[in-house]
């Protein structure tokens, strides 16, 4: 049994999981910098987290298409995918051995990911500190 501190607590946990997954993928890309025909991979999860946040906050900012007759085919937006996706990072020149890992790009991505990971950790700490202070204050009242 786990205690959920707030509605966004689960979202923070998912963000940490995906940041850790991205760190592992970037590390794998760097480790395979000399592997012939290796293509760097990454994970895209920001859209998924934004969608989950909107569900929690009920900030749906899209207009549903009206279906004026039950016999009409329902609209389904196939272009929107709200789940984390792993993809090959493209756009870099491949070397003669077919490997397209760029160490400058990978180290930059690793630094950005580390900053974001620490930001999520600090957000969780601040959230927990608020609840801790409320609990401590309620104990002093008695």
KEVONU-138978 format. One record per residue: residue in one letter; x, y, z of N, C-alpha, C, O in turn. Coordinates in Angstrom, 1 decimal. Layout:
<pts>
{pt A,{X,Y,Z},{X,Y,Z},{X,Y,Z},{X,Y,Z}},
...
</pts>
This chain:
<pts>
{pt X,{0.8,-1.2,0.0},{0.0,0.0,0.0},{0.9,1.2,0.0},{1.8,1.3,0.8}},
{pt X,{0.6,2.1,-0.9},{1.4,3.4,-0.9},{0.5,4.6,-0.7},{-0.7,4.6,-1.0}},
{pt X,{1.0,5.6,-0.1},{0.3,6.8,0.3},{0.6,7.8,-0.8},{1.7,8.1,-1.1}},
{pt X,{-0.5,8.3,-1.4},{-0.3,9.4,-2.4},{-0.5,10.7,-1.7},{-1.6,11.0,-1.2}},
{pt X,{0.6,11.5,-1.7},{0.6,12.8,-1.1},{-0.4,13.8,-1.7},{-1.1,14.5,-1.1}},
{pt X,{-0.3,13.8,-3.0},{-1.2,14.7,-3.8},{-1.5,14.1,-5.1},{-1.0,13.0,-5.5}},
{pt X,{-2.4,14.8,-5.9},{-2.8,14.3,-7.2},{-1.6,14.3,-8.1},{-1.5,13.5,-9.1}},
{pt X,{-0.6,15.1,-7.9},{0.5,15.2,-8.8},{1.7,14.4,-8.4},{2.7,14.3,-9.1}},
{pt X,{1.6,13.7,-7.2},{2.7,12.9,-6.7},{3.0,11.8,-7.7},{4.2,11.5,-8.0}},
{pt X,{2.0,11.1,-8.3},{2.2,10.1,-9.3},{2.9,10.6,-10.5},{3.7,9.9,-11.2}},
{pt X,{2.5,11.8,-10.9},{3.1,12.5,-12.1},{4.6,12.7,-11.9},{5.4,12.5,-12.8}},
{pt X,{5.0,13.1,-10.7},{6.4,13.3,-10.3},{7.2,12.0,-10.4},{8.3,12.0,-10.9}},
{pt X,{6.5,11.0,-9.9},{7.2,9.6,-10.0},{7.4,9.2,-11.4},{8.5,8.7,-11.7}},
{pt X,{6.4,9.4,-12.3},{6.5,9.0,-13.7},{7.6,9.9,-14.3},{8.4,9.4,-15.1}},
{pt X,{7.7,11.2,-14.0},{8.7,12.0,-14.6},{10.1,11.6,-14.2},{11.0,11.6,-15.0}},
{pt X,{10.3,11.2,-13.0},{11.6,10.6,-12.5},{11.9,9.3,-13.3},{13.1,9.1,-13.7}},
{pt X,{10.9,8.5,-13.4},{11.2,7.2,-14.1},{11.6,7.5,-15.6},{12.5,6.9,-16.1}},
{pt X,{10.9,8.4,-16.2},{11.3,8.7,-17.6},{12.6,9.4,-17.8},{13.3,9.2,-18.7}},
{pt X,{12.9,10.3,-16.8},{14.2,10.9,-16.8},{15.3,9.9,-16.6},{16.4,10.0,-17.2}},
{pt X,{15.1,8.9,-15.7},{16.1,7.8,-15.5},{16.2,7.0,-16.8},{17.3,6.6,-17.2}},
{pt X,{15.1,6.7,-17.5},{15.1,6.0,-18.7},{15.9,6.8,-19.8},{16.7,6.2,-20.5}},
{pt X,{15.7,8.1,-19.9},{16.5,8.9,-20.8},{18.0,8.9,-20.5},{18.8,8.8,-21.4}},
{pt X,{18.3,8.9,-19.2},{19.7,8.9,-18.8},{20.4,7.6,-19.3},{21.5,7.6,-19.8}},
{pt X,{19.6,6.5,-19.1},{20.2,5.2,-19.5},{20.3,5.1,-21.0},{21.3,4.5,-21.5}},
{pt X,{19.4,5.7,-21.8},{19.5,5.7,-23.3},{20.7,6.5,-23.7},{21.4,6.1,-24.6}},
{pt X,{20.9,7.7,-23.1},{22.0,8.5,-23.5},{23.3,7.8,-23.2},{24.3,7.9,-23.9}},
{pt X,{23.4,7.2,-22.0},{24.6,6.4,-21.6},{24.9,5.3,-22.6},{26.0,5.1,-23.0}},
{pt X,{23.8,4.7,-23.0},{23.9,3.6,-24.0},{24.5,4.2,-25.4},{25.3,3.5,-26.0}},
{pt X,{23.9,5.3,-25.7},{24.4,6.0,-27.0},{25.9,6.3,-26.9},{26.7,6.0,-27.8}},
{pt X,{26.3,6.8,-25.7},{27.8,7.1,-25.6},{28.6,5.8,-25.6},{29.7,5.8,-26.1}},
{pt X,{28.1,4.8,-24.9},{28.9,3.5,-24.9},{29.0,2.9,-26.2},{30.0,2.2,-26.5}},
{pt X,{28.1,3.2,-27.1},{28.1,2.6,-28.5},{28.6,3.6,-29.5},{28.4,3.5,-30.7}},
{pt X,{29.4,4.6,-29.1},{29.9,5.6,-30.0},{30.8,5.0,-31.1},{31.0,5.6,-32.1}},
{pt X,{31.4,3.8,-30.8},{32.4,3.2,-31.7},{31.8,2.0,-32.4},{32.5,1.2,-33.1}},
{pt X,{30.5,1.7,-32.1},{29.8,0.5,-32.7},{29.4,0.8,-34.2},{28.6,1.8,-34.4}},
{pt X,{29.8,0.1,-35.1},{29.4,0.3,-36.5},{27.9,0.2,-36.7},{27.2,-0.6,-36.1}},
{pt X,{27.4,1.2,-37.5},{26.0,1.3,-37.9},{25.0,1.5,-36.7},{23.8,1.3,-36.8}},
{pt X,{25.5,2.0,-35.6},{24.7,2.3,-34.4},{24.0,3.6,-34.6},{24.7,4.6,-35.0}},
{pt X,{22.7,3.7,-34.3},{22.0,4.9,-34.4},{21.6,5.3,-33.0},{21.0,4.5,-32.3}},
{pt X,{21.8,6.5,-32.6},{21.4,7.0,-31.2},{19.9,7.0,-31.0},{19.2,7.3,-31.9}},
{pt X,{19.5,6.5,-29.8},{18.1,6.5,-29.5},{17.8,7.5,-28.4},{18.7,7.9,-27.7}},
{pt X,{16.5,7.8,-28.3},{16.0,8.7,-27.2},{14.6,8.4,-26.9},{14.0,7.6,-27.7}},
{pt X,{14.1,8.9,-25.9},{12.7,8.7,-25.5},{12.0,10.0,-25.4},{12.5,11.0,-24.9}},
{pt X,{10.8,10.1,-26.0},{10.0,11.3,-26.0},{8.8,11.1,-25.0},{8.0,10.2,-25.3}},
{pt X,{8.7,11.8,-23.9},{7.7,11.6,-23.0},{7.0,12.9,-22.5},{6.1,12.9,-21.7}},
{pt X,{7.5,14.1,-22.9},{7.0,15.3,-22.5},{5.5,15.5,-22.8},{4.8,16.0,-22.0}},
{pt X,{5.1,15.1,-24.0},{3.7,15.3,-24.4},{2.8,14.4,-23.5},{1.7,14.8,-23.1}},
{pt X,{3.3,13.2,-23.2},{2.6,12.3,-22.3},{2.4,12.9,-20.9},{1.3,12.9,-20.4}},
{pt X,{3.5,13.5,-20.4},{3.4,14.1,-19.0},{2.5,15.3,-19.1},{1.7,15.5,-18.1}},
{pt X,{2.5,16.1,-20.1},{1.6,17.3,-20.2},{0.2,16.8,-20.3},{-0.7,17.5,-19.7}},
{pt X,{-0.1,15.8,-21.1},{-1.4,15.2,-21.2},{-1.9,14.7,-19.8},{-3.1,15.0,-19.4}},
{pt X,{-1.1,14.0,-19.1},{-1.4,13.5,-17.8},{-1.7,14.7,-16.8},{-2.6,14.6,-16.0}},
{pt X,{-0.9,15.7,-16.9},{-1.1,16.9,-16.0},{-2.4,17.5,-16.3},{-3.1,17.9,-15.4}},
{pt X,{-2.7,17.7,-17.6},{-4.0,18.3,-18.0},{-5.2,17.4,-17.5},{-6.2,18.0,-17.1}},
{pt X,{-5.0,16.1,-17.5},{-6.1,15.2,-17.0},{-6.2,15.5,-15.5},{-7.4,15.5,-15.0}},
{pt X,{-5.1,15.6,-14.7},{-5.2,15.8,-13.3},{-5.8,17.2,-13.0},{-6.7,17.3,-12.1}},
{pt X,{-5.4,18.2,-13.7},{-5.9,19.6,-13.5},{-7.2,19.9,-14.2},{-7.8,20.9,-14.0}},
{pt X,{-7.6,18.9,-15.1},{-8.8,19.1,-15.9},{-8.7,20.3,-16.7},{-9.7,21.1,-16.8}},
{pt X,{-7.6,20.5,-17.4},{-7.3,21.7,-18.2},{-7.4,21.3,-19.7},{-6.5,21.6,-20.5}},
{pt X,{-8.4,20.5,-20.1},{-8.5,20.1,-21.5},{-8.8,21.4,-22.3},{-9.9,22.0,-22.2}},
{pt X,{-7.9,21.7,-23.2},{-8.0,22.9,-24.0},{-8.3,22.6,-25.4},{-7.9,23.3,-26.4}},
{pt X,{-9.1,21.5,-25.7},{-9.4,21.2,-27.0},{-10.9,21.1,-27.1},{-11.7,20.8,-26.2}},
{pt X,{-11.4,21.5,-28.3},{-12.8,21.5,-28.6},{-13.2,20.1,-29.2},{-12.6,19.8,-30.3}},
{pt X,{-14.1,19.5,-28.6},{-14.6,18.2,-29.2},{-15.4,18.5,-30.4},{-16.2,19.4,-30.4}},
{pt X,{-15.2,17.6,-31.4},{-16.0,17.8,-32.6},{-17.4,17.2,-32.4},{-17.6,16.1,-31.8}},
{pt X,{-18.4,17.9,-32.7},{-19.8,17.5,-32.5},{-20.2,16.4,-33.5},{-19.8,16.5,-34.7}},
{pt X,{-20.9,15.5,-33.1},{-21.4,14.4,-33.9},{-22.9,14.6,-34.0},{-23.6,14.3,-33.1}},
{pt X,{-23.4,15.2,-35.1},{-24.8,15.6,-35.3},{-25.7,14.4,-35.5},{-27.0,14.6,-35.4}},
{pt X,{-25.2,13.3,-35.9},{-26.1,12.1,-36.2},{-25.4,10.9,-35.7},{-24.2,10.7,-35.9}},
{pt X,{-26.1,10.0,-35.1},{-25.5,8.7,-34.6},{-25.0,7.9,-35.7},{-24.1,7.0,-35.4}},
{pt X,{-25.4,8.0,-36.9},{-24.9,7.2,-38.0},{-23.6,7.7,-38.6},{-23.0,7.0,-39.3}},
{pt X,{-23.2,8.9,-38.2},{-21.9,9.5,-38.6},{-20.8,8.7,-38.0},{-20.9,8.2,-36.9}},
{pt X,{-19.7,8.6,-38.7},{-18.5,8.0,-38.2},{-17.9,8.9,-37.2},{-17.7,10.1,-37.4}},
{pt X,{-17.5,8.4,-36.0},{-16.9,9.2,-35.0},{-15.5,9.6,-35.4},{-14.8,8.9,-36.0}},
{pt X,{-15.2,10.9,-35.0},{-13.8,11.4,-35.3},{-12.8,10.8,-34.4},{-13.1,10.8,-33.2}},
{pt X,{-11.7,10.4,-34.9},{-10.6,9.9,-34.1},{-9.3,10.5,-34.6},{-9.0,10.4,-35.7}},
{pt X,{-8.7,11.2,-33.7},{-7.4,11.9,-34.1},{-6.3,10.9,-34.0},{-5.8,10.6,-32.9}},
{pt X,{-5.8,10.5,-35.1},{-4.8,9.5,-35.2},{-3.4,10.1,-35.0},{-2.5,9.4,-34.7}},
{pt X,{-3.3,11.4,-35.2},{-2.0,12.0,-35.1},{-1.5,12.2,-33.7},{-0.3,12.4,-33.4}},
{pt X,{-2.4,12.2,-32.7},{-2.0,12.5,-31.3},{-1.8,11.2,-30.6},{-2.7,10.3,-30.5}},
{pt X,{-0.6,11.1,-30.1},{-0.2,9.9,-29.3},{0.3,10.3,-28.0},{1.4,11.0,-27.9}},
{pt X,{-0.4,10.0,-26.9},{-0.1,10.4,-25.6},{0.6,9.2,-24.8},{0.0,8.8,-23.8}},
{pt X,{1.7,8.8,-25.3},{2.4,7.8,-24.6},{3.9,8.0,-24.9},{4.2,8.5,-26.0}},
{pt X,{4.7,7.6,-24.0},{6.2,7.7,-24.2},{6.6,6.9,-25.4},{6.2,5.7,-25.6}},
{pt X,{7.4,7.4,-26.3},{7.9,6.7,-27.4},{9.4,6.8,-27.5},{10.0,7.8,-27.3}},
{pt X,{10.0,5.6,-27.9},{11.4,5.6,-28.2},{11.6,5.8,-29.7},{10.9,5.2,-30.5}},
{pt X,{12.6,6.6,-30.0},{12.8,6.9,-31.4},{14.3,7.0,-31.7},{15.1,7.2,-30.7}},
{pt X,{14.7,6.9,-32.9},{16.1,7.1,-33.3},{16.3,8.6,-33.5},{15.5,9.2,-34.3}},
{pt X,{17.3,9.1,-32.9},{17.6,10.5,-33.1},{18.3,10.6,-34.4},{19.4,10.1,-34.6}},
{pt X,{17.7,11.4,-35.3},{18.3,11.5,-36.7},{18.8,12.9,-36.9},{18.6,13.8,-36.1}},
{pt X,{19.4,13.1,-38.0},{19.8,14.4,-38.4},{21.3,14.7,-38.3},{21.8,15.8,-38.6}},
{pt X,{22.0,13.7,-37.8},{23.5,13.8,-37.6},{24.2,13.0,-38.7},{23.7,12.0,-39.2}},
{pt X,{25.3,13.5,-39.2},{26.0,12.9,-40.2},{26.6,11.6,-39.7},{27.2,11.5,-38.6}},
{pt X,{26.4,10.5,-40.4},{27.0,9.2,-40.1},{28.4,9.2,-40.5},{28.8,9.8,-41.6}},
{pt X,{29.2,8.6,-39.7},{30.7,8.4,-40.1},{30.8,7.4,-41.2},{29.8,6.8,-41.6}},
{pt X,{32.0,7.1,-41.6},{32.2,6.1,-42.6},{31.7,4.7,-42.2},{31.4,3.9,-43.0}},
{pt X,{31.7,4.4,-40.8},{31.3,3.1,-40.4},{29.8,3.1,-40.1},{29.3,2.1,-39.7}},
{pt X,{29.0,4.1,-40.5},{27.6,4.2,-40.4},{27.1,4.6,-39.0},{25.9,4.7,-38.8}},
{pt X,{28.0,4.8,-38.1},{27.6,5.3,-36.7},{27.3,6.8,-36.8},{28.1,7.5,-37.3}},
{pt X,{26.1,7.2,-36.2},{25.8,8.6,-36.2},{25.7,9.2,-34.8},{25.0,10.2,-34.6}},
{pt X,{26.4,8.6,-33.8},{26.5,9.2,-32.5},{27.4,10.4,-32.5},{28.6,10.3,-32.9}},
{pt X,{26.9,11.5,-32.0},{27.7,12.7,-31.9},{27.9,12.9,-30.4},{26.9,13.2,-29.7}},
{pt X,{29.1,12.8,-29.9},{29.4,12.9,-28.5},{29.0,14.3,-27.9},{28.6,14.4,-26.7}},
{pt X,{29.2,15.3,-28.7},{28.8,16.7,-28.2},{27.3,16.7,-27.9},{26.9,17.3,-26.9}},
{pt X,{26.5,16.2,-28.8},{25.1,16.2,-28.7},{24.7,15.3,-27.5},{23.8,15.7,-26.7}},
{pt X,{25.3,14.1,-27.3},{25.0,13.2,-26.2},{25.3,13.8,-24.9},{24.5,13.7,-24.0}},
{pt X,{26.5,14.5,-24.8},{26.8,15.0,-23.5},{26.0,16.3,-23.2},{25.6,16.5,-22.0}},
{pt X,{25.6,17.0,-24.2},{24.6,18.1,-24.0},{23.3,17.6,-23.5},{22.7,18.1,-22.6}},
{pt X,{22.8,16.6,-24.2},{21.5,16.0,-23.8},{21.6,15.4,-22.3},{20.6,15.5,-21.6}},
{pt X,{22.7,14.8,-22.0},{22.9,14.2,-20.7},{22.9,15.4,-19.6},{22.3,15.2,-18.5}},
{pt X,{23.5,16.5,-19.9},{23.5,17.6,-19.0},{22.1,18.2,-18.8},{21.7,18.4,-17.7}},
{pt X,{21.4,18.3,-19.9},{20.0,18.8,-19.8},{19.1,17.9,-19.0},{18.3,18.3,-18.2}},
{pt X,{19.3,16.6,-19.3},{18.5,15.6,-18.6},{18.8,15.6,-17.1},{17.9,15.5,-16.2}},
{pt X,{20.0,15.8,-16.7},{20.5,15.9,-15.3},{19.9,17.1,-14.6},{19.4,16.9,-13.5}},
{pt X,{19.8,18.2,-15.3},{19.2,19.4,-14.7},{17.7,19.2,-14.5},{17.2,19.6,-13.4}},
{pt X,{17.1,18.6,-15.4},{15.6,18.4,-15.3},{15.3,17.3,-14.2},{14.4,17.4,-13.5}},
{pt X,{16.2,16.3,-14.1},{16.0,15.3,-13.1},{16.1,15.9,-11.7},{15.3,15.7,-10.8}},
{pt X,{17.1,16.8,-11.5},{17.3,17.5,-10.3},{16.1,18.4,-10.0},{15.8,18.6,-8.8}},
{pt X,{15.6,19.0,-11.0},{14.5,19.9,-10.8},{13.2,19.1,-10.3},{12.5,19.6,-9.4}},
{pt X,{13.0,18.0,-10.9},{11.9,17.1,-10.4},{12.1,16.7,-9.0},{11.2,16.6,-8.2}},
{pt X,{13.3,16.3,-8.7},{13.7,15.9,-7.3},{13.4,17.0,-6.3},{12.8,16.8,-5.3}},
{pt X,{13.8,18.2,-6.7},{13.6,19.4,-5.8},{12.2,19.7,-5.6},{11.7,20.1,-4.6}},
{pt X,{11.4,19.5,-6.7},{9.9,19.8,-6.6},{9.3,18.8,-5.7},{8.5,19.2,-4.9}},
{pt X,{9.7,17.5,-5.8},{9.2,16.5,-4.8},{9.6,16.8,-3.4},{8.7,16.6,-2.5}},
{pt X,{10.8,17.3,-3.2},{11.2,17.6,-1.8},{10.4,18.8,-1.3},{10.0,18.8,-0.1}},
{pt X,{10.2,19.8,-2.1},{9.4,21.0,-1.6},{8.0,20.6,-1.3},{7.4,21.0,-0.3}},
{pt X,{7.4,19.7,-2.1},{6.0,19.2,-1.9},{6.0,18.5,-0.6},{5.0,18.6,0.2}},
{pt X,{6.9,17.6,-0.4},{6.9,16.8,0.8},{7.2,17.7,2.1},{6.6,17.4,3.1}},
{pt X,{8.0,18.7,1.9},{8.2,19.6,3.0},{7.0,20.4,3.4},{6.7,20.6,4.6}},
{pt X,{6.1,20.7,2.5},{4.9,21.4,2.8},{4.0,20.5,3.6},{3.4,20.9,4.6}},
{pt X,{3.9,19.3,3.2},{3.0,18.3,3.9},{3.6,18.0,5.3},{2.8,17.9,6.3}},
{pt X,{4.9,17.9,5.4},{5.6,17.7,6.7},{5.3,18.8,7.6},{5.0,18.6,8.8}},
{pt X,{5.3,20.1,7.1},{5.1,21.2,8.0},{3.6,21.3,8.5},{3.3,21.7,9.6}},
{pt X,{2.7,20.9,7.6},{1.3,20.8,8.0},{1.1,19.8,9.1},{0.4,20.0,10.1}},
{pt X,{1.7,18.6,8.9},{1.6,17.5,9.9},{2.2,18.0,11.3},{1.6,17.8,12.3}},
{pt X,{3.4,18.6,11.2},{4.0,19.1,12.4},{3.2,20.2,13.1},{3.1,20.2,14.3}},
{pt X,{2.6,21.1,12.3},{1.8,22.1,12.9},{0.5,21.6,13.5},{0.0,22.1,14.6}},
{pt X,{-0.1,20.5,12.9},{-1.3,19.9,13.5},{-1.0,19.2,14.8},{-1.8,19.1,15.7}},
{pt X,{0.3,18.7,15.0},{0.6,18.0,16.2},{0.8,19.0,17.3},{0.5,18.7,18.5}},
{pt X,{1.3,20.2,17.0},{1.5,21.3,18.0},{0.1,21.8,18.6},{0.1,22.3,19.7}},
{pt X,{-0.9,21.7,17.8},{-2.2,22.2,18.2},{-2.8,21.4,19.3},{-3.4,21.9,20.3}},
{pt X,{-2.5,20.1,19.3},{-3.1,19.2,20.3},{-2.4,19.3,21.6},{-2.7,18.6,22.6}},
</pts>
